[in-house]
Amino acid sequence: MNTYRAAIVGLGRMGSTIDEEVVDYPAMALPYSIAGACQASPRIGLVAGADIRPEKRAAFRDRWGVTALYEDYLEMIAQERPDLVAICTRGELHAEMAVKTAEAGVRLIYLEKAIACSMREADAVLDACRKHGVALNTGVLRRFDVRYHTARRLIEAGEIGTPRLVVHYAPSSLLHGHIHSIDTIMYLLGDPAAVSVHGELRPLDLKIEDNRLDQDPHAVYQIEFDGGLAAWTVPAGNWDFEVFGTDGTIRAVDNGITWGLRKATKLAGKYTVYQDVPYPPVERRSATLACLEDLIDAVETGRPPLGNIDVTHRATELCFAVAESHRLGGARVTLPLANRDLYVWHV
């Protein structure tokens, strides 16, 4: 078994400390941090970290026993030659760092979401990954969660008939939050191509001036996919998802803690009702660990990663299409998005 050298850029929450925040939260299986996942994997050796703040570097050393610590992430890459780099910095830095990391010869990249603040930046990440043969996954971790894998297998097996619509229930910001909801919807439906988007930002009178927002606003959307599939978000709920098919529904409640399957049946031979049926048991596992090991499996087998740059790029484009729809007064926006320079800052 090959062992891969990993390094982390940005030694804060996702890179190091977030496990403390979610230790008692059943929606998330530990380890959740990148450092924790690296140390839990026999296939990954955590060898280095980089952060511009010396106190973050010191805390990371004390917590994880890593002594190869740098202020400059490119110096770290040059000196330590990691196989895998996890970029866990602020959103405005994601695209530039991903491109430079790819150019530095790193083959495996974990890039925190969202991957860019504009589609122009996202295009640059896409081009860099293709040019340098980089395997990339990003931090939309439901895609790597076995509970959502089980739901997708049930859908593909026809347990709810032909899927028609996915509804996401939760108030959420556009890039920091809805990149999760949109990616999860895409995954559950089998990653279909999108046709058009209608969206609104909140508050409704929010103005996008000079093609730029210096905040990450809350948003709602409707998405039309190929094949008549559709998706909506409702700004109320607790990160619930429901997939509606011709013969039933699958629903995840409370951010995936509870799952249910309902199937259509006939009463008196003519009245359709939906009745609960047993849902298969699912063992909780670390989605972060699965995400990192998926990168390794992808390289070793020659397949694309589960959250590969093409899928990630499409999910990112849907987020920016929501903002563009709002900018155009609620017009439905067709894809690909023409406005590649619309900029939305996010953490």
Secondary structure as a PSIPRED ss2 file (coil, helix, strand):
# PSIPRED VFORMAT (PSIPRED V4.0)

   1 M C   1.000  0.000  0.000
   2 N C   1.000  0.000  0.000
   3 T C   1.000  0.000  0.000
   4 Y E   0.000  0.000  1.000
   5 R E   0.000  0.000  1.000
   6 A E   0.000  0.000  1.000
   7 A E   0.000  0.000  1.000
   8 I E   0.000  0.000  1.000
   9 V E   0.000  0.000  1.000
  10 G C   1.000  0.000  0.000
  11 L C   1.000  0.000  0.000
  12 G C   1.000  0.000  0.000
  13 R H   0.000  1.000  0.000
  14 M H   0.000  1.000  0.000
  15 G H   0.000  1.000  0.000
  16 S H   0.000  1.000  0.000
  17 T H   0.000  1.000  0.000
  18 I C   1.000  0.000  0.000
  19 D H   0.000  1.000  0.000
  20 E H   0.000  1.000  0.000
  21 E H   0.000  1.000  0.000
  22 V H   0.000  1.000  0.000
  23 V C   1.000  0.000  0.000
  24 D C   1.000  0.000  0.000
  25 Y C   1.000  0.000  0.000
  26 P C   1.000  0.000  0.000
  27 A C   1.000  0.000  0.000
  28 M C   1.000  0.000  0.000
  29 A C   1.000  0.000  0.000
  30 L C   1.000  0.000  0.000
  31 P C   1.000  0.000  0.000
  32 Y C   1.000  0.000  0.000
  33 S C   1.000  0.000  0.000
  34 I H   0.000  1.000  0.000
  35 A H   0.000  1.000  0.000
  36 G H   0.000  1.000  0.000
  37 A H   0.000  1.000  0.000
  38 C H   0.000  1.000  0.000
  39 Q H   0.000  1.000  0.000
  40 A H   0.000  1.000  0.000
  41 S C   1.000  0.000  0.000
  42 P C   1.000  0.000  0.000
  43 R C   1.000  0.000  0.000
  44 I E   0.000  0.000  1.000
  45 G E   0.000  0.000  1.000
  46 L E   0.000  0.000  1.000
  47 V E   0.000  0.000  1.000
  48 A E   0.000  0.000  1.000
  49 G E   0.000  0.000  1.000
  50 A E   0.000  0.000  1.000
  51 D C   1.000  0.000  0.000
  52 I C   1.000  0.000  0.000
  53 R C   1.000  0.000  0.000
  54 P H   0.000  1.000  0.000
  55 E H   0.000  1.000  0.000
  56 K H   0.000  1.000  0.000
  57 R H   0.000  1.000  0.000
  58 A H   0.000  1.000  0.000
  59 A H   0.000  1.000  0.000
  60 F H   0.000  1.000  0.000
  61 R H   0.000  1.000  0.000
  62 D H   0.000  1.000  0.000
  63 R H   0.000  1.000  0.000
  64 W H   0.000  1.000  0.000
  65 G C   1.000  0.000  0.000
  66 V C   1.000  0.000  0.000
  67 T C   1.000  0.000  0.000
  68 A C   1.000  0.000  0.000
  69 L E   0.000  0.000  1.000
  70 Y E   0.000  0.000  1.000
  71 E C   1.000  0.000  0.000
  72 D C   1.000  0.000  0.000
  73 Y H   0.000  1.000  0.000
  74 L H   0.000  1.000  0.000
  75 E H   0.000  1.000  0.000
  76 M H   0.000  1.000  0.000
  77 I H   0.000  1.000  0.000
  78 A H   0.000  1.000  0.000
  79 Q H   0.000  1.000  0.000
  80 E H   0.000  1.000  0.000
  81 R C   1.000  0.000  0.000
  82 P C   1.000  0.000  0.000
  83 D C   1.000  0.000  0.000
  84 L E   0.000  0.000  1.000
  85 V E   0.000  0.000  1.000
  86 A E   0.000  0.000  1.000
  87 I E   0.000  0.000  1.000
  88 C C   1.000  0.000  0.000
  89 T C   1.000  0.000  0.000
  90 R C   1.000  0.000  0.000
  91 G H   0.000  1.000  0.000
  92 E H   0.000  1.000  0.000
  93 L H   0.000  1.000  0.000
  94 H H   0.000  1.000  0.000
  95 A H   0.000  1.000  0.000
  96 E H   0.000  1.000  0.000
  97 M H   0.000  1.000  0.000
  98 A H   0.000  1.000  0.000
  99 V H   0.000  1.000  0.000
 100 K H   0.000  1.000  0.000
 101 T H   0.000  1.000  0.000
 102 A H   0.000  1.000  0.000
 103 E H   0.000  1.000  0.000
 104 A C   1.000  0.000  0.000
 105 G C   1.000  0.000  0.000
 106 V C   1.000  0.000  0.000
 107 R C   1.000  0.000  0.000
 108 L E   0.000  0.000  1.000
 109 I E   0.000  0.000  1.000
 110 Y E   0.000  0.000  1.000
 111 L E   0.000  0.000  1.000
 112 E C   1.000  0.000  0.000
 113 K C   1.000  0.000  0.000
 114 A C   1.000  0.000  0.000
 115 I C   1.000  0.000  0.000
 116 A C   1.000  0.000  0.000
 117 C C   1.000  0.000  0.000
 118 S C   1.000  0.000  0.000
 119 M H   0.000  1.000  0.000
 120 R H   0.000  1.000  0.000
 121 E H   0.000  1.000  0.000
 122 A H   0.000  1.000  0.000
 123 D H   0.000  1.000  0.000
 124 A H   0.000  1.000  0.000
 125 V H   0.000  1.000  0.000
 126 L H   0.000  1.000  0.000
 127 D H   0.000  1.000  0.000
 128 A H   0.000  1.000  0.000
 129 C H   0.000  1.000  0.000
 130 R H   0.000  1.000  0.000
 131 K H   0.000  1.000  0.000
 132 H H   0.000  1.000  0.000
 133 G C   1.000  0.000  0.000
 134 V C   1.000  0.000  0.000
 135 A E   0.000  0.000  1.000
 136 L E   0.000  0.000  1.000
 137 N E   0.000  0.000  1.000
 138 T E   0.000  0.000  1.000
 139 G C   1.000  0.000  0.000
 140 V C   1.000  0.000  0.000
 141 L H   0.000  1.000  0.000
 142 R H   0.000  1.000  0.000
 143 R H   0.000  1.000  0.000
 144 F H   0.000  1.000  0.000
 145 D C   1.000  0.000  0.000
 146 V H   0.000  1.000  0.000
 147 R H   0.000  1.000  0.000
 148 Y H   0.000  1.000  0.000
 149 H H   0.000  1.000  0.000
 150 T H   0.000  1.000  0.000
 151 A H   0.000  1.000  0.000
 152 R H   0.000  1.000  0.000
 153 R H   0.000  1.000  0.000
 154 L H   0.000  1.000  0.000
 155 I H   0.000  1.000  0.000
 156 E H   0.000  1.000  0.000
 157 A C   1.000  0.000  0.000
 158 G C   1.000  0.000  0.000
 159 E C   1.000  0.000  0.000
 160 I C   1.000  0.000  0.000
 161 G C   1.000  0.000  0.000
 162 T C   1.000  0.000  0.000
 163 P E   0.000  0.000  1.000
 164 R E   0.000  0.000  1.000
 165 L E   0.000  0.000  1.000
 166 V E   0.000  0.000  1.000
 167 V E   0.000  0.000  1.000
 168 H E   0.000  0.000  1.000
 169 Y E   0.000  0.000  1.000
 170 A C   1.000  0.000  0.000
 171 P C   1.000  0.000  0.000
 172 S C   1.000  0.000  0.000
 173 S E   0.000  0.000  1.000
 174 L C   1.000  0.000  0.000
 175 L C   1.000  0.000  0.000
 176 H C   1.000  0.000  0.000
 177 G C   1.000  0.000  0.000
 178 H H   0.000  1.000  0.000
 179 I H   0.000  1.000  0.000
 180 H H   0.000  1.000  0.000
 181 S H   0.000  1.000  0.000
 182 I H   0.000  1.000  0.000
 183 D H   0.000  1.000  0.000
 184 T H   0.000  1.000  0.000
 185 I H   0.000  1.000  0.000
 186 M H   0.000  1.000  0.000
 187 Y H   0.000  1.000  0.000
 188 L H   0.000  1.000  0.000
 189 L C   1.000  0.000  0.000
 190 G C   1.000  0.000  0.000
 191 D C   1.000  0.000  0.000
 192 P C   1.000  0.000  0.000
 193 A C   1.000  0.000  0.000
 194 A E   0.000  0.000  1.000
 195 V E   0.000  0.000  1.000
 196 S E   0.000  0.000  1.000
 197 V E   0.000  0.000  1.000
 198 H E   0.000  0.000  1.000
 199 G E   0.000  0.000  1.000
 200 E E   0.000  0.000  1.000
 201 L E   0.000  0.000  1.000
 202 R E   0.000  0.000  1.000
 203 P C   1.000  0.000  0.000
 204 L C   1.000  0.000  0.000
 205 D C   1.000  0.000  0.000
 206 L C   1.000  0.000  0.000
 207 K C   1.000  0.000  0.000
 208 I C   1.000  0.000  0.000
 209 E E   0.000  0.000  1.000
 210 D C   1.000  0.000  0.000
 211 N C   1.000  0.000  0.000
 212 R E   0.000  0.000  1.000
 213 L E   0.000  0.000  1.000
 214 D C   1.000  0.000  0.000
 215 Q C   1.000  0.000  0.000
 216 D C   1.000  0.000  0.000
 217 P C   1.000  0.000  0.000
 218 H E   0.000  0.000  1.000
 219 A E   0.000  0.000  1.000
 220 V E   0.000  0.000  1.000
 221 Y E   0.000  0.000  1.000
 222 Q E   0.000  0.000  1.000
 223 I E   0.000  0.000  1.000
 224 E E   0.000  0.000  1.000
 225 F E   0.000  0.000  1.000
 226 D H   0.000  1.000  0.000
 227 G H   0.000  1.000  0.000
 228 G H   0.000  1.000  0.000
 229 L C   1.000  0.000  0.000
 230 A E   0.000  0.000  1.000
 231 A E   0.000  0.000  1.000
 232 W E   0.000  0.000  1.000
 233 T E   0.000  0.000  1.000
 234 V E   0.000  0.000  1.000
 235 P C   1.000  0.000  0.000
 236 A C   1.000  0.000  0.000
 237 G C   1.000  0.000  0.000
 238 N C   1.000  0.000  0.000
 239 W C   1.000  0.000  0.000
 240 D E   0.000  0.000  1.000
 241 F E   0.000  0.000  1.000
 242 E E   0.000  0.000  1.000
 243 V E   0.000  0.000  1.000
 244 F E   0.000  0.000  1.000
 245 G E   0.000  0.000  1.000
 246 T C   1.000  0.000  0.000
 247 D C   1.000  0.000  0.000
 248 G E   0.000  0.000  1.000
 249 T E   0.000  0.000  1.000
 250 I E   0.000  0.000  1.000
 251 R E   0.000  0.000  1.000
 252 A E   0.000  0.000  1.000
 253 V E   0.000  0.000  1.000
 254 D C   1.000  0.000  0.000
 255 N C   1.000  0.000  0.000
 256 G C   1.000  0.000  0.000
 257 I C   1.000  0.000  0.000
 258 T E   0.000  0.000  1.000
 259 W E   0.000  0.000  1.000
 260 G E   0.000  0.000  1.000
 261 L E   0.000  0.000  1.000
 262 R E   0.000  0.000  1.000
 263 K E   0.000  0.000  1.000
 264 A E   0.000  0.000  1.000
 265 T E   0.000  0.000  1.000
 266 K E   0.000  0.000  1.000
 267 L E   0.000  0.000  1.000
 268 A C   1.000  0.000  0.000
 269 G C   1.000  0.000  0.000
 270 K C   1.000  0.000  0.000
 271 Y E   0.000  0.000  1.000
 272 T E   0.000  0.000  1.000
 273 V E   0.000  0.000  1.000
 274 Y E   0.000  0.000  1.000
 275 Q E   0.000  0.000  1.000
 276 D E   0.000  0.000  1.000
 277 V E   0.000  0.000  1.000
 278 P C   1.000  0.000  0.000
 279 Y C   1.000  0.000  0.000
 280 P C   1.000  0.000  0.000
 281 P C   1.000  0.000  0.000
 282 V C   1.000  0.000  0.000
 283 E C   1.000  0.000  0.000
 284 R C   1.000  0.000  0.000
 285 R C   1.000  0.000  0.000
 286 S C   1.000  0.000  0.000
 287 A H   0.000  1.000  0.000
 288 T H   0.000  1.000  0.000
 289 L H   0.000  1.000  0.000
 290 A H   0.000  1.000  0.000
 291 C H   0.000  1.000  0.000
 292 L H   0.000  1.000  0.000
 293 E H   0.000  1.000  0.000
 294 D H   0.000  1.000  0.000
 295 L H   0.000  1.000  0.000
 296 I H   0.000  1.000  0.000
 297 D H   0.000  1.000  0.000
 298 A H   0.000  1.000  0.000
 299 V H   0.000  1.000  0.000
 300 E H   0.000  1.000  0.000
 301 T H   0.000  1.000  0.000
 302 G C   1.000  0.000  0.000
 303 R C   1.000  0.000  0.000
 304 P C   1.000  0.000  0.000
 305 P C   1.000  0.000  0.000
 306 L C   1.000  0.000  0.000
 307 G C   1.000  0.000  0.000
 308 N C   1.000  0.000  0.000
 309 I H   0.000  1.000  0.000
 310 D H   0.000  1.000  0.000
 311 V H   0.000  1.000  0.000
 312 T H   0.000  1.000  0.000
 313 H H   0.000  1.000  0.000
 314 R H   0.000  1.000  0.000
 315 A H   0.000  1.000  0.000
 316 T H   0.000  1.000  0.000
 317 E H   0.000  1.000  0.000
 318 L H   0.000  1.000  0.000
 319 C H   0.000  1.000  0.000
 320 F H   0.000  1.000  0.000
 321 A H   0.000  1.000  0.000
 322 V H   0.000  1.000  0.000
 323 A H   0.000  1.000  0.000
 324 E H   0.000  1.000  0.000
 325 S H   0.000  1.000  0.000
 326 H H   0.000  1.000  0.000
 327 R H   0.000  1.000  0.000
 328 L C   1.000  0.000  0.000
 329 G C   1.000  0.000  0.000
 330 G C   1.000  0.000  0.000
 331 A C   1.000  0.000  0.000
 332 R C   1.000  0.000  0.000
 333 V E   0.000  0.000  1.000
 334 T E   0.000  0.000  1.000
 335 L C   1.000  0.000  0.000
 336 P C   1.000  0.000  0.000
 337 L C   1.000  0.000  0.000
 338 A C   1.000  0.000  0.000
 339 N C   1.000  0.000  0.000
 340 R C   1.000  0.000  0.000
 341 D C   1.000  0.000  0.000
 342 L C   1.000  0.000  0.000
 343 Y E   0.000  0.000  1.000
 344 V E   0.000  0.000  1.000
 345 W C   1.000  0.000  0.000
 346 H C   1.000  0.000  0.000
 347 V C   1.000  0.000  0.000
